[in-house]
Amino acid sequence: MARKSAILSPDKDAGWGLIYRLNSLWSQVDPKATGGDYEGWNFVLDRIYCNLLYEDNMLVTKIYKCDNGHEFSSLIKRKECPKCLEEKKVGIQIKLVRVEKVELSDEDEMVYKYLTDKIATEKNNKIKAIKILQKPDTKEKGKNLEQAKTDYYRALMMKDIWLRKFMQSKGLYLKVIEHDPSRALFGGGG
């Protein structure tokens, strides 16, 4: 009789679950984009981004306090109070007081934040253009509605394209091996 291991190991790689989740999310993107559901499109893109960050580190700034009342940040390499070390006091207990902030640690987050802010700006420009259109006697200036819609769409499209490239850089897209679509479509007989 075979012994069962105390450590259970799944027979599938966790990456498959991620790929299934991403494929499911991507299948929602095009219908929302082509249907004009920009809010839904943006929401799904945000969910894709969250799934793509599964391996990325986060910067968590924790504030500690020592028995002598000194507060210090966790960004310090050693988990000892810097003031107590300066004063050559050793063995001083420390405790976590609070988490000050949590941030994503990559340049990818800067790109994502830029694109998200751009989308918010263009969405607001569209709303403003609608308000101006509804009140023709107003002296308020802004983009015309068609330009505002176009800019909003382009901001979302840039986020969509960037996420696809980001996914590719993580090796989560299928390789492109067939450059002739007709051959790929009909089984490659040719």
PASEBA-1860 file (N, C-alpha, C; in nm, 3 decimals):
! residues 190
1> MARKSAIL> 0.084/-0.117/0.000/0.000/0.000/0.000/0.089/0.124/0.000 ~ 0.059/0.214/-0.089/0.140/0.335/-0.101/0.109/0.432/0.012 ~ 0.216/0.493/0.064/0.199/0.593/0.169/0.158/0.725/0.107 ~ 0.066/0.792/0.173/0.025/0.924/0.127/0.116/1.027/0.192 ~ 0.155/1.121/0.113/0.239/1.229/0.163/0.156/1.327/0.245 ~ 0.216/1.380/0.350/0.147/1.480/0.432/0.135/1.612/0.357 ~ 0.220/1.632/0.258/0.215/1.754/0.178/0.142/1.723/0.049 ~ 0.030/1.789/0.029/-0.046/1.767/-0.094/0.009/1.857/-0.203
9> SPDKDAGW> 0.030/1.800/-0.317/0.080/1.876/-0.430/-0.020/1.863/-0.544 ~ -0.075/1.975/-0.590/-0.171/1.965/-0.699/-0.104/1.914/-0.826 ~ -0.183/1.847/-0.909/-0.126/1.793/-1.032/-0.121/1.897/-1.143 ~ -0.178/2.014/-1.121/-0.175/2.122/-1.219/-0.092/2.237/-1.165 ~ -0.026/2.305/-1.255/0.051/2.424/-1.220/-0.046/2.539/-1.191 ~ -0.017/2.620/-1.091/-0.103/2.734/-1.056/-0.115/2.832/-1.172 ~ -0.016/2.833/-1.258/-0.020/2.922/-1.374/-0.140/2.895/-1.464 ~ -0.185/2.771/-1.468/-0.302/2.738/-1.551/-0.425/2.811/-1.499
17> GLIYRLNS> -0.442/2.817/-1.368/-0.556/2.888/-1.310/-0.553/3.035/-1.349 ~ -0.434/3.093/-1.344/-0.418/3.233/-1.382/-0.454/3.251/-1.529 ~ -0.406/3.162/-1.614/-0.434/3.172/-1.758/-0.584/3.160/-1.785 ~ -0.651/3.068/-1.715/-0.797/3.055/-1.732/-0.869/3.183/-1.688 ~ -0.827/3.239/-1.573/-0.889/3.363/-1.525/-0.867/3.476/-1.625 ~ -0.744/3.489/-1.673/-0.713/3.596/-1.769/-0.792/3.578/-1.898 ~ -0.799/3.454/-1.948/-0.875/3.430/-2.071/-1.021/3.465/-2.052 ~ -1.076/3.430/-1.937/-1.215/3.462/-1.908/-1.236/3.614/-1.906
25> LWSQVDPK> -1.144/3.685/-1.843/-1.155/3.831/-1.839/-1.138/3.892/-1.978 ~ -1.038/3.845/-2.053/-1.016/3.901/-2.187/-1.137/3.876/-2.277 ~ -1.208/3.765/-2.257/-1.325/3.738/-2.340/-1.437/3.840/-2.315 ~ -1.430/3.912/-2.205/-1.529/4.016/-2.175/-1.490/4.153/-2.230 ~ -1.363/4.170/-2.265/-1.313/4.302/-2.304/-1.371/4.351/-2.436 ~ -1.357/4.274/-2.543/-1.399/4.320/-2.675/-1.549/4.350/-2.684 ~ -1.637/4.264/-2.630/-1.779/4.300/-2.636/-1.812/4.432/-2.564 ~ -1.745/4.456/-2.453/-1.769/4.582/-2.380/-1.714/4.700/-2.460
33> ATGGDYEG> -1.596/4.683/-2.517/-1.535/4.793/-2.594/-1.617/4.824/-2.718 ~ -1.651/4.722/-2.794/-1.725/4.746/-2.918/-1.870/4.785/-2.893 ~ -1.922/4.749/-2.776/-2.059/4.786/-2.740/-2.069/4.925/-2.679 ~ -1.955/4.990/-2.659/-1.957/5.125/-2.603/-1.971/5.130/-2.452 ~ -1.956/5.016/-2.385/-1.963/5.012/-2.238/-1.825/5.044/-2.182 ~ -1.789/5.172/-2.183/-1.655/5.213/-2.144/-1.629/5.189/-1.996 ~ -1.730/5.206/-1.913/-1.713/5.179/-1.769/-1.683/5.030/-1.747 ~ -1.759/4.945/-1.813/-1.739/4.800/-1.802/-1.603/4.758/-1.857
41> WNFVLDRI> -1.567/4.818/-1.969/-1.437/4.791/-2.033/-1.325/4.824/-1.936 ~ -1.331/4.943/-1.877/-1.227/4.986/-1.784/-1.223/4.895/-1.660 ~ -1.339/4.856/-1.611/-1.344/4.768/-1.493/-1.276/4.634/-1.521 ~ -1.306/4.575/-1.636/-1.244/4.446/-1.672/-1.093/4.463/-1.689 ~ -1.050/4.573/-1.750/-0.906/4.598/-1.764/-0.839/4.607/-1.627 ~ -0.906/4.670/-1.531/-0.852/4.678/-1.396/-0.839/4.538/-1.333 ~ -0.937/4.453/-1.356/-0.932/4.316/-1.302/-0.818/4.238/-1.367 ~ -0.795/4.259/-1.496/-0.684/4.192/-1.564/-0.553/4.237/-1.501
49> YCNLLYED> -0.539/4.367/-1.481/-0.416/4.421/-1.421/-0.392/4.359/-1.284 ~ -0.496/4.351/-1.203/-0.480/4.290/-1.070/-0.431/4.147/-1.081 ~ -0.483/4.072/-1.175/-0.439/3.933/-1.193/-0.295/3.924/-1.243 ~ -0.251/4.023/-1.319/-0.115/4.021/-1.371/-0.011/4.056/-1.264 ~ -0.053/4.108/-1.153/0.040/4.148/-1.047/0.067/4.037/-0.946 ~ 0.027/3.915/-0.978/0.038/3.806/-0.883/0.179/3.783/-0.831 ~ 0.281/3.816/-0.908/0.419/3.793/-0.864/0.490/3.919/-0.817 ~ 0.432/4.035/-0.842/0.501/4.160/-0.813/0.504/4.190/-0.664
57> NMLVTKIY> 0.613/4.251/-0.622/0.628/4.288/-0.482/0.547/4.413/-0.451 ~ 0.516/4.428/-0.324/0.450/4.549/-0.277/0.539/4.611/-0.170 ~ 0.537/4.743/-0.163/0.608/4.814/-0.059/0.509/4.842/0.053 ~ 0.533/4.781/0.168/0.447/4.803/0.284/0.531/4.878/0.386 ~ 0.489/4.999/0.417/0.560/5.079/0.517/0.490/5.059/0.651 ~ 0.563/4.997/0.742/0.510/4.971/0.876/0.582/5.063/0.975 ~ 0.509/5.108/1.073/0.567/5.192/1.178/0.575/5.109/1.306 ~ 0.694/5.105/1.361/0.720/5.031/1.485/0.750/5.130/1.598
65> KCDNGHEF> 0.735/5.081/1.720/0.769/5.161/1.837/0.847/5.071/1.932 ~ 0.956/5.126/1.986/1.038/5.048/2.079/0.994/5.075/2.222 ~ 1.047/4.998/2.316/1.015/5.015/2.457/1.051/5.154/2.509 ~ 1.143/5.221/2.444/1.184/5.356/2.486/1.097/5.465/2.424 ~ 0.995/5.426/2.346/0.902/5.524/2.290/0.939/5.580/2.154 ~ 1.047/5.533/2.095/1.087/5.583/1.961/1.005/5.512/1.853 ~ 0.955/5.590/1.756/0.885/5.531/1.642/0.978/5.532/1.521 ~ 0.971/5.427/1.441/1.053/5.420/1.321/0.984/5.335/1.216
73> SSLIKRKE> 1.028/5.350/1.091/0.967/5.285/0.977/1.031/5.150/0.948 ~ 0.953/5.062/0.888/1.003/4.930/0.850/1.096/4.936/0.730 ~ 1.107/5.053/0.666/1.196/5.063/0.551/1.342/5.053/0.595 ~ 1.366/5.065/0.724/1.500/5.044/0.779/1.528/4.895/0.770 ~ 1.648/4.859/0.730/1.680/4.719/0.702/1.668/4.628/0.825 ~ 1.721/4.670/0.938/1.719/4.586/1.058/1.596/4.617/1.140 ~ 1.539/4.517/1.201/1.422/4.536/1.285/1.464/4.576/1.426 ~ 1.545/4.681/1.433/1.588/4.736/1.561/1.568/4.886/1.556
81> CPKCLEEK> 1.546/4.944/1.671/1.525/5.088/1.678/1.656/5.160/1.646 ~ 1.658/5.246/1.544/1.782/5.314/1.506/1.835/5.406/1.617 ~ 1.745/5.472/1.690/1.790/5.561/1.798/1.854/5.481/1.911 ~ 1.793/5.368/1.945/1.849/5.284/2.051/1.985/5.228/2.009 ~ 2.000/5.195/1.881/2.129/5.146/1.831/2.235/5.255/1.842 ~ 2.195/5.379/1.807/2.288/5.493/1.821/2.334/5.510/1.966 ~ 2.239/5.490/2.056/2.268/5.504/2.199/2.330/5.377/2.258 ~ 2.356/5.280/2.169/2.418/5.152/2.205/2.335/5.072/2.306
89> KVGIQIKL> 2.204/5.086/2.296/2.113/5.008/2.379/2.073/4.887/2.295 ~ 2.089/4.769/2.350/2.056/4.647/2.277/1.947/4.571/2.352 ~ 1.882/4.483/2.279/1.779/4.399/2.340/1.650/4.472/2.368 ~ 1.629/4.586/2.308/1.507/4.663/2.328/1.396/4.601/2.243 ~ 1.283/4.575/2.303/1.169/4.515/2.232/1.102/4.619/2.143 ~ 1.051/4.573/2.029/0.976/4.661/1.939/0.840/4.599/1.912 ~ 0.742/4.682/1.878/0.611/4.630/1.839/0.556/4.712/1.723 ~ 0.476/4.646/1.644/0.413/4.711/1.529/0.304/4.805/1.581
97> VRVEKVEL> 0.308/4.931/1.536/0.210/5.030/1.577/0.101/5.044/1.471 ~ 0.142/5.056/1.344/0.045/5.074/1.236/0.112/5.048/1.100 ~ 0.027/5.026/1.001/0.074/5.023/0.863/0.046/5.161/0.808 ~ 0.150/5.226/0.759/0.138/5.364/0.711/0.089/5.372/0.567 ~ 0.143/5.286/0.481/0.096/5.285/0.342/0.136/5.156/0.274 ~ 0.064/5.126/0.167/0.091/5.008/0.085/0.093/5.057/-0.059 ~ 0.201/5.025/-0.129/0.217/5.069/-0.268/0.269/4.954/-0.353 ~ 0.239/4.961/-0.480/0.301/4.870/-0.574/0.438/4.925/-0.606
105> SDEDEMVY> 0.532/4.837/-0.632/0.672/4.878/-0.633/0.737/4.891/-0.769 ~ 0.662/4.892/-0.873/0.722/4.879/-1.004/0.696/4.998/-1.093 ~ 0.773/5.010/-1.197/0.745/5.114/-1.297/0.614/5.084/-1.368 ~ 0.575/4.956/-1.369/0.447/4.919/-1.430/0.332/4.990/-1.359 ~ 0.344/5.007/-1.229/0.240/5.077/-1.153/0.233/5.223/-1.196 ~ 0.347/5.282/-1.227/0.346/5.422/-1.272/0.274/5.433/-1.407 ~ 0.298/5.340/-1.496/0.230/5.340/-1.626/0.081/5.321/-1.605 ~ 0.045/5.223/-1.522/-0.097/5.195/-1.494/-0.166/5.318/-1.435
113> KYLTDKIA> -0.102/5.383/-1.340/-0.160/5.501/-1.275/-0.176/5.614/-1.377 ~ -0.075/5.633/-1.461/-0.085/5.736/-1.565/-0.205/5.710/-1.655 ~ -0.218/5.586/-1.702/-0.327/5.551/-1.793/-0.463/5.565/-1.723 ~ -0.471/5.524/-1.599/-0.596/5.535/-1.522/-0.634/5.682/-1.502 ~ -0.535/5.765/-1.470/-0.561/5.909/-1.454/-0.605/5.972/-1.587 ~ -0.543/5.929/-1.695/-0.577/5.981/-1.828/-0.722/5.944/-1.862 ~ -0.761/5.822/-1.831/-0.899/5.778/-1.856/-0.996/5.863/-1.774 ~ -0.964/5.886/-1.648/-1.052/5.967/-1.561/-1.064/6.109/-1.616
121> TEKNNKIK> -0.954/6.166/-1.662/-0.956/6.302/-1.718/-1.045/6.307/-1.842 ~ -1.027/6.210/-1.931/-1.105/6.210/-2.055/-1.253/6.181/-2.028 ~ -1.281/6.099/-1.930/-1.421/6.072/-1.892/-1.484/6.203/-1.841 ~ -1.411/6.276/-1.758/-1.462/6.404/-1.707/-1.480/6.505/-1.820 ~ -1.389/6.504/-1.917/-1.404/6.593/-2.033/-1.530/6.560/-2.111 ~ -1.561/6.432/-2.122/-1.682/6.389/-2.193/-1.807/6.437/-2.117 ~ -1.806/6.419/-1.986/-1.920/6.464/-1.903/-1.938/6.615/-1.914 ~ -1.826/6.687/-1.911/-1.829/6.833/-1.924/-1.884/6.873/-2.062
129> AIKILQKP> -1.843/6.802/-2.167/-1.891/6.833/-2.302/-2.042/6.809/-2.313 ~ -2.092/6.707/-2.246/-2.237/6.680/-2.247/-2.310/6.794/-2.177 ~ -2.257/6.837/-2.064/-2.320/6.948/-1.990/-2.321/7.076/-2.073 ~ -2.211/7.104/-2.140/-2.203/7.224/-2.224/-2.304/7.214/-2.339 ~ -2.317/7.095/-2.395/-2.412/7.073/-2.505/-2.555/7.093/-2.458 ~ -2.583/7.055/-2.334/-2.719/7.068/-2.280/-2.753/7.213/-2.244 ~ -2.651/7.296/-2.223/-2.673/7.437/-2.190/-2.601/7.522/-2.295 ~ -2.662/7.541/-2.411/-2.594/7.614/-2.519/-2.565/7.760/-2.486
137> DTKEKGKN> -2.636/7.817/-2.390/-2.615/7.958/-2.357/-2.497/7.980/-2.262 ~ -2.435/7.873/-2.216/-2.323/7.886/-2.122/-2.197/7.936/-2.194 ~ -2.114/8.009/-2.121/-1.989/8.058/-2.178/-1.873/7.964/-2.147 ~ -1.906/7.853/-2.086/-1.804/7.756/-2.049/-1.745/7.694/-2.176 ~ -1.615/7.679/-2.175/-1.545/7.622/-2.290/-1.496/7.482/-2.255 ~ -1.479/7.402/-2.355/-1.427/7.267/-2.336/-1.424/7.196/-2.471 ~ -1.391/7.070/-2.467/-1.389/6.992/-2.591/-1.531/6.972/-2.641 ~ -1.544/6.959/-2.773/-1.676/6.922/-2.823/-1.699/6.774/-2.791
145> LEQAKTDY> -1.823/6.733/-2.794/-1.859/6.598/-2.750/-1.791/6.490/-2.831 ~ -1.786/6.506/-2.961/-1.723/6.402/-3.044/-1.575/6.387/-3.011 ~ -1.505/6.498/-2.994/-1.363/6.493/-2.959/-1.344/6.430/-2.821 ~ -1.430/6.465/-2.727/-1.423/6.410/-2.591/-1.445/6.259/-2.593 ~ -1.542/6.212/-2.671/-1.568/6.067/-2.683/-1.447/5.997/-2.744 ~ -1.391/6.055/-2.848/-1.275/5.996/-2.915/-1.156/5.987/-2.820 ~ -1.131/6.094/-2.745/-1.018/6.094/-2.652/-1.039/5.994/-2.538 ~ -1.162/5.980/-2.492/-1.195/5.883/-2.387/-1.170/5.741/-2.439
153> YRALMMKD> -1.218/5.714/-2.560/-1.196/5.584/-2.622/-1.046/5.554/-2.637 ~ -0.971/5.652/-2.685/-0.827/5.630/-2.707/-0.752/5.606/-2.576 ~ -0.793/5.672/-2.470/-0.729/5.650/-2.340/-0.753/5.506/-2.294 ~ -0.876/5.458/-2.312/-0.907/5.319/-2.276/-0.832/5.222/-2.367 ~ -0.825/5.255/-2.496/-0.754/5.168/-2.590/-0.606/5.156/-2.553 ~ -0.545/5.267/-2.511/-0.404/5.263/-2.471/-0.384/5.172/-2.351 ~ -0.476/5.177/-2.256/-0.467/5.090/-2.138/-0.482/4.944/-2.181 ~ -0.575/4.918/-2.271/-0.598/4.784/-2.323/-0.471/4.730/-2.392
161> IWLRKFMQ> -0.414/4.810/-2.479/-0.294/4.770/-2.553/-0.177/4.748/-2.456 ~ -0.161/4.841/-2.362/-0.051/4.828/-2.266/-0.066/4.699/-2.183 ~ -0.188/4.667/-2.142/-0.209/4.544/-2.065/-0.176/4.420/-2.147 ~ -0.208/4.422/-2.275/-0.175/4.308/-2.361/-0.022/4.292/-2.372 ~ 0.047/4.404/-2.386/0.194/4.400/-2.393/0.253/4.359/-2.257 ~ 0.193/4.407/-2.150/0.238/4.371/-2.015/0.222/4.220/-1.994 ~ 0.109/4.168/-2.039/0.083/4.023/-2.028/0.185/3.945/-2.110 ~ 0.215/3.994/-2.229/0.314/3.929/-2.315/0.451/3.929/-2.248
169> SKGLYLKV> 0.488/4.040/-2.185/0.619/4.050/-2.120/0.632/3.952/-2.004 ~ 0.519/3.911/-1.947/0.520/3.813/-1.838/0.511/3.670/-1.891 ~ 0.507/3.656/-2.024/0.503/3.522/-2.085/0.368/3.455/-2.071 ~ 0.261/3.533/-2.059/0.128/3.476/-2.039/0.040/3.479/-2.162 ~ 0.096/3.522/-2.274/0.023/3.519/-2.401/0.075/3.400/-2.479 ~ -0.008/3.344/-2.564/0.039/3.236/-2.649/0.136/3.293/-2.751 ~ 0.231/3.212/-2.790/0.328/3.256/-2.890/0.261/3.270/-3.026 ~ 0.310/3.366/-3.101/0.263/3.383/-3.239/0.360/3.305/-3.326
177> IEHDPSRA> 0.312/3.193/-3.383/0.402/3.114/-3.465/0.358/3.114/-3.611 ~ 0.231/3.126/-3.634/0.181/3.125/-3.771/0.156/3.269/-3.816 ~ 0.226/3.310/-3.918/0.214/3.447/-3.966/0.116/3.460/-4.082 ~ 0.066/3.347/-4.130/-0.033/3.348/-4.237/-0.166/3.301/-4.176 ~ -0.257/3.394/-4.147/-0.382/3.357/-4.081/-0.462/3.251/-4.154 ~ -0.458/3.250/-4.289/-0.535/3.151/-4.363/-0.481/3.011/-4.337 ~ -0.352/2.998/-4.320/-0.294/2.867/-4.292/-0.331/2.823/-4.151 ~ -0.331/2.914/-4.056/-0.365/2.880/-3.919/-0.513/2.844/-3.910
185> LFGGGG> -0.596/2.916/-3.985/-0.740/2.895/-3.981/-0.780/2.761/-4.039 ~ -0.715/2.720/-4.145/-0.756/2.598/-4.214/-0.660/2.481/-4.191 ~ -0.594/2.479/-4.078/-0.513/2.364/-4.042/-0.375/2.362/-4.101 ~ -0.332/2.466/-4.164/-0.195/2.476/-4.210/-0.164/2.393/-4.333 ~ -0.261/2.344/-4.402/-0.232/2.263/-4.521/-0.208/2.351/-4.642 ~ -0.086/2.361/-4.685/-0.068/2.446/-4.801/0.062/2.440/-4.862
END
